[in-house]
Amino acid sequence: MLIKRIDEVPAVPVEMDGAKDVSVRVLFGPDDAAPTFAMRVFDLDKSGHTPYHSHPFEHEVIVLGGEIIAVTETAETPLTAGDVVMMMPDETHQFRNASNTDKARMVCLVPIQYQK
């Protein structure tokens, strides 16, 4: 069993094209010999967002804090703490911090082979 505290895992800026003021903490991933999933926490600064992108795998998101807008080709959906989302394979999407606070936080699970 591995146990960690979120804020003790180093945050690294997301440097993908289209990302703005967002960092990621890889809670469990390749460095932990995780066999199936990578669990990451994203912190979106005020007006920060992930890139508008797609990928060939689904991923699941849990909003931990703040207000986030999930953007897809067909909708902009508001999310708050406790909301869960599954983006389907090849679904173009983005997450934007829409809160009046400094940060919004979400957990994202992806297949381990796609964790960089």
C-alpha positions as CSV (number, residue, x, y, z in Angstrom):
1,M,0.0,0.0,0.0
2,L,1.2,3.5,-0.8
3,I,-0.1,6.6,1.0
4,K,0.7,10.2,0.1
5,R,-0.5,13.6,1.0
6,I,-1.6,15.7,-2.1
7,D,0.2,18.8,-1.1
8,E,3.5,17.0,-0.4
9,V,3.7,15.8,-4.1
10,P,5.5,18.4,-6.1
11,A,3.4,20.5,-8.5
12,V,4.8,20.9,-12.0
13,P,3.5,23.4,-14.6
14,V,1.6,21.9,-17.5
15,E,3.5,23.0,-20.6
16,M,1.2,21.7,-23.3
17,D,0.3,24.2,-26.0
18,G,-2.9,25.9,-25.0
19,A,-2.5,25.4,-21.3
20,K,-2.6,28.5,-19.1
21,D,-1.8,28.8,-15.4
22,V,-2.3,25.1,-14.5
23,S,-0.1,22.7,-12.7
24,V,-0.2,18.9,-12.1
25,R,0.8,16.6,-9.3
26,V,1.3,13.0,-10.3
27,L,0.0,11.2,-7.1
28,F,0.5,7.7,-8.5
29,G,2.1,6.8,-11.8
30,P,5.0,5.1,-13.4
31,D,7.4,6.2,-10.6
32,D,5.2,4.2,-8.2
33,A,5.0,1.1,-10.4
34,A,1.3,1.7,-10.8
35,P,0.2,-1.0,-13.3
36,T,-3.0,0.4,-14.7
37,F,-3.9,4.0,-13.9
38,A,-2.2,7.3,-13.2
39,M,-3.9,9.6,-10.7
40,R,-3.1,13.3,-11.1
41,V,-4.3,16.4,-9.3
42,F,-4.6,19.6,-11.4
43,D,-4.6,23.0,-9.8
44,L,-6.0,25.7,-12.1
45,D,-5.1,29.3,-11.1
46,K,-7.6,32.0,-11.4
47,S,-8.6,32.1,-15.2
48,G,-6.3,29.1,-15.8
49,H,-7.2,26.3,-18.1
50,T,-6.1,23.0,-19.6
51,P,-5.5,22.8,-23.4
52,Y,-8.5,22.2,-25.6
53,H,-7.5,18.7,-26.8
54,S,-8.5,15.1,-27.3
55,H,-6.8,11.8,-26.9
56,P,-7.6,8.1,-27.7
57,F,-8.6,7.1,-24.2
58,E,-11.3,8.0,-21.8
59,H,-10.5,9.7,-18.5
60,E,-12.3,10.4,-15.3
61,V,-12.3,13.6,-13.4
62,I,-13.4,14.5,-9.8
63,V,-13.7,18.2,-8.9
64,L,-12.3,18.8,-5.4
65,G,-12.7,22.6,-5.1
66,G,-13.6,25.8,-6.9
67,E,-15.8,26.1,-9.9
68,I,-14.7,24.6,-13.2
69,I,-16.2,24.8,-16.7
70,A,-15.9,21.6,-18.8
71,V,-15.8,22.6,-22.4
72,T,-16.6,20.2,-25.2
73,E,-17.6,20.7,-28.8
74,T,-21.3,20.8,-27.9
75,A,-21.4,22.4,-24.4
76,E,-19.9,24.4,-21.6
77,T,-20.9,22.7,-18.4
78,P,-20.3,24.2,-14.9
79,L,-18.9,21.8,-12.3
80,T,-18.3,22.2,-8.6
81,A,-16.8,20.1,-5.8
82,G,-18.2,16.6,-5.8
83,D,-19.0,16.5,-9.5
84,V,-17.5,13.7,-11.5
85,V,-17.0,13.6,-15.2
86,M,-16.0,11.0,-17.8
87,M,-14.6,12.2,-21.1
88,M,-14.9,9.6,-23.8
89,P,-12.1,8.6,-26.1
90,D,-11.4,11.3,-28.8
91,E,-13.9,13.7,-27.2
92,T,-12.3,17.2,-27.5
93,H,-12.4,18.9,-24.1
94,Q,-10.9,21.6,-21.9
95,F,-11.3,22.5,-18.2
96,R,-11.4,26.1,-17.2
97,N,-11.3,27.7,-13.7
98,A,-14.5,29.7,-13.4
99,S,-14.3,30.4,-9.7
100,N,-13.8,33.7,-7.9
101,T,-11.2,32.0,-5.8
102,D,-7.5,31.8,-6.7
103,K,-7.6,28.1,-7.5
104,A,-9.8,25.2,-8.7
105,R,-8.7,21.7,-8.1
106,M,-9.6,18.4,-9.8
107,V,-8.4,14.8,-9.8
108,C,-7.9,13.1,-13.2
109,L,-7.4,9.4,-13.9
110,V,-5.8,8.2,-17.1
111,P,-4.4,4.9,-18.4
112,I,-0.8,4.5,-17.1
113,Q,0.7,4.2,-20.6
114,Y,-0.5,7.8,-21.4
115,Q,1.1,9.4,-18.3
116,K,4.1,11.4,-19.2
